[in-house]
Amino acid sequence: MTDVLLTWGEVRLAALAGVDQVIYSRSRRARHAYGAANDDAWQISIQGQLAEYAVAKALDAFWHAAKDVGPRVGDVGRLEVRATLRQGGSLIVHESDPDEACFVLVTGDAPTLRLVGWLRGADAKQPRYWRTDVRHPAFFVPPAMLHGLDELT
């Protein structure tokens, strides 16, 4: 696990990218991929952008705030980033997520976020992680099952 302390300037930058993301989606009348309520869209988007920024900062990688330009590869380089405010929260992977992608779990809230670990999509899509007792069934991988960031290739 790696804790990343964002400056308040970095928090502002990432939060504004999250706001822009919601505005862009709403201007296109797009719906959240997994049916999140409109009330949740702002929090989900801002938290996601904060997590992406923290991953980019920790890995000294480029973070592209504008998601609506050019071909999409991943959230940070080829990495997919999943965020939750819950310390101890699980990595959530959906059936439609690419098997070959590496998913990084980030927990907590600004200014300090925790990069918990990562797992490939195919490894996350195990029957033992499948949950149907949630609004949108998905694979919920416990933090203890994730690889450390030092193993990220």
N, C-alpha and C positions, 0 to 999 in steps of 0.2 A: 504494500500500500504506500501511496505517496500523497502527502498533503500539499496542496498548491494554494498559496496565499496570493489572491489577486489584489492589485491596487484598486482604489475606488475609481480611478480613471478607466482601468480595464473592466471593472464591473459595469460602469456606465456604457462603455463601448459595446460590450456583449449584450447588455439589456436593450440598447437601442436597436441592435441587429435583430433581437427577438421581436421587438415592436414592429419593425419593418417587415419581418416575415409574416406576422399576422395580418398587417395591412395589405400586403401583396396577395396573400391567400384570399382574404375577404373581397378584394377588388376583382378577383377572378371567380368569386362565388364558389371557391373550393371548400370541400369539407375535410375535416381531420381524418387521416387514414384509418384510425381505429375508433372513430365515433366519439371523440372527446367532446364534451359540451362546450358551447361557445364561451361560457363563463370561465372555463379552464384553459382556453387557448392561449391567453396572455401568459399565464403562469408556466404552462408547459413549454411554450416557445422561448420565453426568457430563460428559464432554467436550463433548457437544452443548449442555448447559445452560451451561457455561462460555463456549462460543462465542456463544450467544444473548445472554448477559449482556454480553459484550464488544461485540457489535454495537449493542445498546441503549445502552450507555454512550458509544460513539463517536458515535452519531447523535443522542444526547440523546432517545431514544425510550423508551416504556414497555416494560418486560419483565414479562410475566405468567408467573410460575413455575408456576402451577396450570394444567395443560393439559386437565384433565378437567371443566372448567366452561365453560358457554357455547359458542356457535358458534365454530369454529376458522376463523381468517382466514389467519394465517401464524405463524411463530415469533416474529418481532418486527414488530408491525404487520402489513403485507402482505408482508413479506420472509420468504423461506425461508432458513434458515441451514444450511450444510453444514460439518462440521468434520473435520479430520484432524490427527493429531499430527505428520505428516511435513511438514517445511519443503519447499516445492517440490511438494507434493502437488496432485493435480488436483481440480477441482470435479466431483463425481459427481452425475449427474442420471439418473433412471430413466424408462423409457417411460411409466409411469403418472403421473409428475409433471405438474402443469398447465403447459401451454405459455405461459400469460400471466404466470406467477409469476416474480419476480426472485429468483435464487439467489445468496447471498453465500457466498464461500469464506473460512473462517477456519482458519489453521494454527497449530501450536505448542501449547504447554502452559502452564498457569498458573505464575506469575502474568502472564506476558506472552504475549498472543495477537496474531497478525497478521491483519488484515482485508485479504485479497489483492485482491479485486475481485468483480465480479458479472456475471451474464448471465441473460437471459430463458430460460425453459425451451425455447421453440421454437428459439432460436438454439443452445442446447446440444445439441439432438437432431439433430445432423448425422451422417451416416454415417461421416465421418472420425474422429469421437470414440468410435464404438461399439467396445467391447471385449468379447470372449468368453473371453479367457484368464484370467478371474477367477472366483471362486466364484459370483457373481451378475452376469451380463452387464448392462452399463449404459453410459452415455455418460460418458467421462472427458475433461473439458476442461482442457487445460494452462493454468497460470496466465497465460502470455503472451497468451492469447486473451480474457482477461477485461477488462471495462471498469473504470476507476478509480471509486472511491467518489464522487468529485466529479461523475461523470456520472450518478449514481443519481437517477432522477426519480420 
